[in-house]
Amino acid sequence: MMLNRKSTGQTGRLAGMVAIAAAAALALTACNGGSGSDGGSSPAAEGDQKITFIPKQLNNPYTDVVLGGGKKGATEAGFASSQVVGPLEASASSQVSFINAETQAGTNVIVIAANDPDAVCTALGEARSAGAKIVAFDSDANPDCRDVFISQVVAKEVALIQTKLISEQIGGSGEIAILSATANATNQNEWIKFMEEELASNPDYKDIKLVAKVYGDDNDTKSFQEAQGLMQAHPNLKGIISPTTVGIAATARYLSTSEYKGKVALTGLGLPNEMRPFVKDGTVKEFALWDPAQLGYVAAFAGKALTDGTMTGAEGDTFTAGELGERKVEKGGLVIVGPPTVFNAENIDKYDF
Ligand code: RAM
């Protein structure tokens, strides 16, 4: 689905907001409603509900697509205003001040992609005590600190598809490495855990050896350097899995002008629009992702159902996510959005995100 990504305005509410990211946050802010805080625990009248998205970081093209879907969902679900705030880098505690500001402002729903499952917990607990509902998406917070987690795809499936792709691309044997995002990211670590289990237990992968795990912190320059470092440290490397859109794009850029182009395989999770040139020039054969916009879209509707009290986030609860239809809450407060897609030279031009 193609979702509108345009901001609809901005709010003065951010004026007093701390941190270096304030200017960037303002640019991304969309708010149709008033600016003041309603200051606390009383639930907002239905026409007055506010939702705020706090991604892992603002300067990430993946985040932009997710939040485009989030804004569309927030409007369709009936929130009076929606906005985006967040740090410029995805370090563990970088989101805490933003959560605190939302608590102060009396925001009804906070949607967060946690940079660290625990570092955000105390702040989220305070927001909840003040009446906010917490929707984790993309990267989960500790389940004790949120109401539901909107997961793009079943975590194990995300891992399995990437191990399968790398195995196919290196002919089932040889050294591989993982180039991840930040070392604390819940989503990355869960995927990596399942990849390691699969490599260790599936006889099809007995000749594949994971020799390194490195972290580019979802920073383009650091990811590029880590890719370069991997090749220097492991001259026999046959493939790299990068389960992060920032990491795979930076690694592809490095490989594409190096002697390893077409020789060292690269797969993982990428945005088709960023990866298209590297698929066309033969650096990358196949990689995977879901539709990121759907993740934000479903999260907004989950937040509305929670704040309206039409669900609590308990196992078996259901809610309607606009044009994506009914969703069910599974064990652990998990809501799954949709299956992954594999992109290659044949189909990549069909996608525009
Ligand atoms: C990066 C982030 C994000 C992840 C995607 C696939 O943009 O690490 O959390 O879900 O990649």
Residues whose N, C-alpha, C, O or C-beta is under 5 A from the ligand:
A	BS01	RAM	Y62 D138 A181 P243 T244 T245 V246 L269
